[in-house]
Amino acid sequence: MKNMRLLVKPLVTRLLKGNLLSLLALVTVVFGVVACSEKTTQLETTKTKVVENHLHDNTPPKVSKWTKSPTVLVFSKTNEWRHNEGIAAADLHFVRLAQKFNYGIFTTTNGAIFNDLDLKKFDVVVFNNATGDVLSKEQEQSFERWLTNGGAWIGLHGSGDHSQKDWQWYQSTLIGPKFIGHPNNPHLQEAKVVNLAAEHPVMKGIPASWMAFDEWYSFDGVPQSYGLTPLAGVDESTYVAVLNIDEFPAKGDLRMGSKPEQHPIIWSKCIGKGRAVYSALGHHDRVYDDKIYSQLLDNAFTWVTQINGANSLGCEK
């Protein structure tokens, strides 16, 4: 716009002196700029639409041959809600966790990494608040094969918000119950988390209960109904479980039951030769500063990767 003013001003000056050619030049410049502006706007709109509709990646990112092995893949693609603070904090947490256990780490939002060849490079996959339809059918199937053949998976918070509902295997095998909503007034709250499986390796050294500050998910059922093992639940008497937002599946009272075992928020499953843990905690970055939760994630990591040996504890039928 500044450049246009610089061009137009001298032409107007000459026009005032009666120069007809300057008038024609002025008209040409003005309409030329307008036409160019319209074309640019149309191009930008088209690009925006392409980005919005581009759900699946086709070209995988390059994984350096110098990446330390064994390796953790942290995947945080979002085609729906993006938990920016929680994603950043979880990325940092798993960088430190990988260093602690002498693992390499690779973080990406590119779903094309989920192919048979590239997945062989990883020993653990973390879904860090991955939301929406993030993988193609072929990519989903590659992940399913990888996990059932001995892979290790940890899913965090938004990865269980039912936004990947078109991936039926994922929803029924790893997540189980359907997410229906979370409180909004207040949104983030402190609540009591209760250890439901003190003998499970993931819950080793975790106290009987502790207070945590986060966004509290509610579901339409319990993981037990899907063959999943509940590890921790939330005490609904310690926070306000009410939602007043119309677009969520449920509105109003989000309570699932008076006992923590009726409202699990962390669970596990053995799938073929693989192992999986899902935690509904992880919306707020503050939760990753909690020493108890950090210990729980360490335990989850060692259990899914079977670092301490391929024992069947936690996989009993």
N, C-alpha and C positions, 0 to 999 in steps of 0.2 A: 504493500500500500504506500509506503514511503517513496519507493522508486516511481510509482505511478504519479504521485504528486509532483515529483521532480521533473517528470516528462511533460505533464499537463501544464504546469505553470508558465513556461516560456511560450507555449503554443497559445495560451489564452491571451498573453500579453501581445503577441503578434496579431491575434484575431481582433483585438480591440483597435488595432491600427488599420484594420480593413483588409487583411490578407486572406483571401478566399481559400488559397491552398492550405493555409494553416488550419482553417476550419475543417477541411477534409481530413487533414492529418490527425486533428484532435478526435474526430469521430472514429477514425481507424484505430487509434491507440486505445480509446475507452472501450470500444466493442471488442477489440482484440484481447484486452486484459480480462474483460468479463467472460468471454468465451473460454479463455485459458483457465480461469478460475472455476468455471462450471465443469470443465473436463477433469481438473484436478480433484474436485469434490466427488465426481462420479467414480474416479479411480480409487480414491481413498475409501469410499463406501464399499466398493467391490472388495478391496483388500480386507476390510473389517469383516465382511460377510464370510470370506474364505477362512479367516482365522476362527470365527465363531463356529463354523460348520466343520472345521478340520478336527475331527475327534481322534483319529488314529494316526500314529506316526508310521512311516514306511521305511525310513533309512535309520538304522541303529547307530548310536554314538560309538565312537572308537574307544575301545578299552585298551590302554597301553599295555604292552607286553611286560612292562616293568612294574605293573601293579602287584603289590605283595599278595601272596597266597598263603593260607586260605583268605577268601574275600567276602565282604558284606556288600550287598547291593541295596541301597536305600532309594526307594522310588516314591516320588511325591508329585506325580502329575495330577492336575485337578481340572476336570471339565464341569464341575459344579462348584460348591462353596470351597474357598481356599482359606485354610487356617494359617495365616502368615506367621503369627508369633509361635504357634505350636509347631509348625513345620521347621522353622529356623532352630528352635530349641531342641527338637528331636534330632535334627541333623547333627548339631554340635554334640548332643549326648552320645550318639552312635559313633561319631568320630573318636571320642574319648574311650568309649567302650571297646571299639576295635583296637585301639592302641593298647588298652589294658590286657586284652587277650591275644595280642600279637597278630591281629588280622589286618588285611588291607581293606580299604573301603572305596566304593564308587557310588556317587550320588547322581541321580538324573531325573528328569521329567519326561524323558523320551521312552514311550512305550514299545518302540521297535526293538529295544534290548531284549524283549521277551520272545526269543526264538531259540530253537534247540541248541544251536551252536554257541551262542553267547551265554545262555544260562549255565552251560557246563563250566563256565569260568567262576561261578559264584557258589558259595557254600550256604549262605543265608540271604534271604530276601526280606526286606522290611517295607511294608506298605505304610509310608508316613503320611497319614491323612490324605491318601489318594481317594478322590471322589469323582463320581460320574462314570460315563462310559469311556474308560481310558484305554482299553485294549481291544483289538480286533478279535474275531473268532479264532483265527489261527494263533494269535498271541496268547489268548486265554488257554487254548489247548496245549501250547508249549509249556506254560506255567503248570498246568495240571499234571502233565507227564513228569516234569521236573520234581514237583513236590511229592507225588506219590512214589517216585523211585528213590526217595531218600533225601529230598530237600528239607530245608528248615525255613519256616515263615513266622514273622511277627507282624501283626496288624495293629495299627494305632488309631484310636478315636474315630475320625471321620471316615476311615476306611470301612467302617461298619454302619454307615448312616443310610443304607438301603438305596443309595444313588446308583449302585452297580447292579440294580435289580434285574437287568436283562441277562446277566451272567448267572444263570440258575445254579450251576455247580458251586460257584464261589459263595453265593448267598446261603445255600442249604448246607454246604460242607464246612465252611470256615466261620461263617457268621451266625447262622441259625435264625434266631428270632428277628423280627422286623423292627427296625428303629421307628418310633412313632413321634418322638419329640423330646425337647428339653425345656427346663424352666426358663422364663424370660423376665420375671420380675420378683426377686432379683435374678439376673442371668447367671453370673458366676457366684458360687457359694461354697462355704466350707461344710463338709459333711463327714460322717464317720464311715470308714471302709472297714469291713469285717473279713477276716481270714476264714474262708469256708473249707479249706483243704490243707490243714497244717502239715500233713504227711506228704503232700505232693512236692517234688523237687523244686518247682517254681516258687512255692511258698515257704521254703526252708529259711529259717531265721527271721521270718516276717512276724511281727507281733499279732496278737489275737485281734487287735483293732488299732486304727490310727486315724487321724484327721487329715483330710486332703482338701485342697481348694481347686475347683475346676467347674466345668460344665457337665451336668449329670444327665446322661442319656436314659431314656425309658424305652422299653421294647414291648411288643405285643405278646411275648411269651418268655419262656426260660430256655437256656441252651440245652438243658438236660433232655428236652423233647426232641432234639436233633442229634443226640449221641455225643454231645460236647460235655466236657467236665467243668463245672463251675469252680473257680478258684477263689474269687472274692466277690462280695456283694456290698451294697450300700444300705445304710440304715436310714430309712425314709423319715424317721422321726427327728432327724438332725438337720433337715433342710426343707425348703418350701418347694414341693413338686407340683407346680402349677404353671400352665402354659396358656397365654392369651393371644396367640398369633394364628390367624385363620388358615394360612397355607400349609400348616403342618397336618399330618394324618390324624393326630389327636389334639384336642383342645380342652383346656380345663384341668381336671385332676389327672396327673400322670403317675400316681402311685400304683405300684405293682403288687404290693403286699406288705404286711406289717413286719415281716422277718427278712433279714438280709439275703437269705437263701432264695427268697421269692423275687429278688431284684439283683441278680448277678451282673457284674460289670467287667469281669475278667474271666476268661475260660480257655481251655486247651483241647486239643484233639490229636490223636495219632491217625495218620492217613496213609495206608499202605506202609512203606518204609519211612515216610516222612513225619514230621511233627510240626504242630502249629499252635500259636498262642495269640489270642486277640484281647486287647485292653481298650475299654471305652474311655479310659483316661487319656488326656493329651491335647485338649483344646488350648489350654493356657500354658505359656512358657514356664510359669512358676512351678508347675507340677514336677518338672524335671529337676528342680532344685531340692526336691524332697528326698532325703537320704533313704527313707524306707522304700519309696517307689523306685529309686535308682537301683537299690538292692534287688527288688523284684524283677526289674528288667534284666539285670545281670543274671539272675537265676533263670529267667525265661530263655536268655541267650544260650547259657550252658546246657539247658535241657533240650532245646530244639536242635542244637548242633551236636548233642551227645558227646560233648567234650570229655565228660567223665566216664566214657565207655558206653557201649550200646546196650545199657540195661533197659529192661522193660518197665521200670517203675514209672507210673503215670500213664502207662498204656494197657493196663489190665482191662480185660473184657468184663 
